[in-house]
């Protein structure tokens, strides 16, 4: 099993435009987020929120603040 790069509870999403998009995908404050790995070319990160797995761009992931 892989080890996650980063994990924590989502405390806030800074950028409002990105926040609306992430909230629509179920990435909500209070949810546990795991960052599993970086994509091959480094443009995206594979994350898990709850039972769903997603890929987020680096700038999107940087807007998510964890506790």
DAUR-V949866 format. One record per residue. N is the residue number from 1. RES is the residue in three letters. PHI is phi as a letter, one per 30 degrees, with the letter a starting at -180 (none if undefined). BURIAL is # if it has 9 or more other C-alpha atoms within 8 Angstrom, else .. D_FIRST is the distance of its C-alpha to the first C-alpha in Angstrom with 2 decimals. Layout:
# DAUR-V949866
[[N,RES,PHI,BURIAL,D_FIRST] [N,RES,PHI,BURIAL,D_FIRST]]
This chain:
# DAUR-V949866
[[1,UNK,none,.,0.00] [2,UNK,d,.,3.80] [3,UNK,c,.,6.63] [4,UNK,d,#,9.49] [5,UNK,d,.,12.76] [6,UNK,a,.,15.02] [7,UNK,a,#,15.49] [8,UNK,l,#,18.64] [9,UNK,c,#,21.35] [10,UNK,d,#,23.40] [11,UNK,c,#,26.86] [12,UNK,a,.,28.68] [13,UNK,b,#,28.80] [14,UNK,d,.,31.55] [15,UNK,d,.,32.86] [16,UNK,d,.,34.62] [17,UNK,d,.,34.43] [18,UNK,d,#,30.68] [19,UNK,e,#,30.43] [20,UNK,e,.,32.30] [21,UNK,d,.,29.99] [22,UNK,d,#,26.78] [23,UNK,d,#,28.44] [24,UNK,d,.,29.29] [25,UNK,c,.,25.63] [26,UNK,j,.,24.84] [27,UNK,c,#,23.66] [28,UNK,c,.,25.85] [29,UNK,e,#,26.63] [30,UNK,j,.,25.21] [31,UNK,d,#,21.96] [32,UNK,d,#,18.59] [33,UNK,c,#,17.05] [34,UNK,c,#,13.63] [35,UNK,c,#,13.73] [36,UNK,d,#,10.49] [37,UNK,a,#,12.16] [38,UNK,c,#,15.65] [39,UNK,d,#,17.14] [40,UNK,e,.,18.41] [41,UNK,c,.,21.91] [42,UNK,i,.,21.14] [43,UNK,d,#,23.00] [44,UNK,b,#,20.40] [45,UNK,b,#,17.27] [46,UNK,c,#,14.73] [47,UNK,b,#,14.82] [48,UNK,b,#,14.35] [49,UNK,b,#,17.43] [50,UNK,i,.,17.62] [51,UNK,c,.,16.38] [52,UNK,c,.,17.26] [53,UNK,c,.,15.50] [54,UNK,b,.,17.98] [55,UNK,c,.,18.79] [56,UNK,b,#,21.22] [57,UNK,d,#,23.50] [58,UNK,e,#,23.47] [59,UNK,d,.,26.84] [60,UNK,d,#,25.71] [61,UNK,d,#,22.69] [62,UNK,d,.,25.09] [63,UNK,d,#,27.34] [64,UNK,c,#,24.90] [65,UNK,c,#,25.46] [66,UNK,c,#,23.08] [67,UNK,c,.,24.12]]
